């Protein structure tokens, strides 16, 4: 697969993944372009713009979820541990993200390792990216239509 639309949970900054390669239940790799037109660059160090780390972490999560098994309610990031920021990601960069499933606590919790590179240089790594299966929330009185 060469290009993919944004997952339904994706942040608007991360609209598209390209060069997507998935080994279901094992690993996923994808590239995300960082356009110089992102609004975040106006406020995130305007004279020396760089992509906020949290957005790079969101990209790693998006790529990891490509390898996760399908879930009726989707998956969500629970925790990221041992995150290392090695190089800044700047406007115009192409970030390649590789994620690999490293374990699971149950059918509802998966652990991945992630590495992000720009031009072959590691810019960030995550030793453990933990995602959990979303579960339906119980209905509340506020969810039901009010009787007149």
WOZIHU-V709677 format. One line per field, one symbol per residue. psi: psi as a letter, one per 20 degrees, with the letter a starting at -180 (. if undefined). A space follows every 50 residues. Layout:
BEGIN
psi->???
END
This chain:
BEGIN
psi->phqqrqqhiqqhhmhqqrlpppnpjgrqqrqpqnqjjphhihinmhhmpq pphhhhhhghggggihiqqqphjaqqpgqpqlppohqqprpiqoppppqp pirqhaiipqpqqqppqpkipphqqogoopqqpqqqqqqrhhhqqqq.
END
